[in-house]
Amino acid sequence: MSTTQSERLRGLLEPLVAARDLDLEEIEVTPAGKRRVLRIVVDSDDGVQLDECAALSREISQALDDADAMGDVAYTLEVTSPGADRPLTEPRHYCRATGRLIKAQLTDEAGAGELVARIIAVDDEGLDLEVPGVKGRKPTARRVAFSEIAKARVEIEFNRKTAPAPAAGDTDDESQEEA
């Protein structure tokens, strides 16, 4: 997709996406035989529901038709949310992954190599991580700046142990005292 077409599509679609309190993550046009596929990826802090994607798809379709933004060549429109394995590239992606395990490829300034750790907190500068202990050792804390991360993705956990929810009527203070 040319830069001009990409900018034109982004300018047309961003207000529609923002009106639904969503982030426009990606616009991709790929050839598919005699047609093209226009894939719009949206996300939010609370995730994206299927009904939301369907309603947004109808709005985007109408806007594309009204503006003739895709020209005369047939296309298929897909409005979707990012997959679980999408790269973490923006601070908001890391915020949404707080509490999740990530695999990060570090830059040379951070000692190059791969790091698997759980995101504990995110701020404007980087991440506070909990690096799992090896062979029964306790986890360790580590701070990593965004500039030290070459690339990162969420690691899918099938058997993640989560803390039990407090019983009805318990406050955080009471459940911590009992623990």
N, C-alpha and C positions, 0 to 999 in steps of 0.2 A: 504494500500500500504506500503510495507516495506521501510525503510529508504534508503536502497541501491537502490531500484528501483526509489524512489523519487529523490534521488541525481543524478542518471544516467539520468532520464528524464529531470531534470532541466538543467543539463550540456549539453544535446543534444538540448534542445528547447530554452534556454535563448539567444544564439547568433542569432537564427532566429527571435525571437521576438524583440530583441534589434536592429537588422538591419532595422526594420520598425519604429524605434523610439517609441516603446511601452514598457510598463513594464509588466513583467510576474508576475501576482499577485498570482495565485494559480494553482496547478496541483492536480487533484483529480481523483482517480480510484475507481469506485464503481461497485459491481456486479449487473448485470441485467439479471437474468435468466441464460442461458448458455453463455452469453456474458459478457463483461465488458464495462463500459462507461468511457472513458478518457476525462475529462472536463478540458480545458485549459482556464483560465480567464486572459485576458489582458486588459490594460487600458493605457491612456495617459492623459496629461494635457488638450488636446483638445477633449477628448472622442475618441471612436472607431466607425468607420463606418462599415456597413454591408459588403460592398465590400472588405474592409480591412480584416475583419474576414474570408471571403471566400478565399481570396488569401493566407492568412497565413495558413488556414486550409489545402490547397493543398500542401504548402511547408512542413508543419509539417507531413502530411500524408506520403509524399515521404521520409522524413528523418527518420520517424519511421520504414517504410518498409526497407529502406537501412540498418539501424542499427539493425533490428530485436529486437527493444527495448521492444516490447510488447509480445514477445514470440509467441507461437503457438495458444493461445486462442484468439478467435474472439473478436473484440472490436468495439465500435462505438466512433468516435472522435467528440467532440464538442469544437469549439473555440468560446468563447463568451466574452462579457464585463461584468463587475460587475453590479448587479442590483442596483436599487435605495436604497434598504434597507441594502446594504452590511455594515458590521462593518467598522468603521474608525480605523485603527490600525497603520498606518504609517504617519509620518509628511506630506508626499506628498498627502495622502488622505484628510487631513485637508486643505491643500493648494487648492486642487481641489474643495473643498466645501466652499471656501471663499464666503461670501454673503448669504450662505444658513443657515437655521435654523437647529440646531442639538439638540439631546437629549443625555445627557451624565450622566452616573452613576459615581459619584465621589468616590474617596478612602477616608478612614478615615482621612488621613492627610489634606484633603481639606474640611473636615466637613461632609463627607458621605452624600449621598442623591442624588436626581436627579436634573439636571439642564437643562432647555430648554433655548437656547440662539442662537443668530445669530453670525456667525464667521465674525469678522471685519478684522482681520489680523492674520498671522501665521509667527512665526520665529523659530529658532532652539530650543528654550526652551519651547514654548507653544503657547497659543491662546489669542488674545484680543477678548473679546466677548461683545455683547450688549444684556443685559437681558431685555426682554420686561417688561414694566411697568404693574402693576396690577390695575384694576379699574380706568383707565384714567390717571394714573401716568406716568411720563416720563420714558423711558428706562434708565437703568444704565449700566455703563461700568464695566467689570470684567476681570481680568487676571487669567488664569488657566494654570498651567504647565502641560506638557504631563504626568509627573509622578503622577499627581493628578486625572487622568482620568482612571477609571477602564475599562469602555467600552463606546462607543459612536456610534451613527448612525445619518444619515441625516433624518430629519423630512420632509415628503412630504407635500408641501403646495399647495393647489388647488386654493386658492384665494389670493395669495401673491400680494400685491400692489407694483409695481415697479415705479421708478422715470421715468417721461416721457423723451423720447429721445430729445436732443436739435434739434431745427429746422436746416435745411440745412444752412451752412455758419456760424452758431453760434459756438463760442468757449466755453470752459468750463467757462472762466472768464465772458463772456457776459451773459450766461444763469444763472450764480450764481448771477450776479448783478441784473437781472430782477426779481429773485425770492423773 
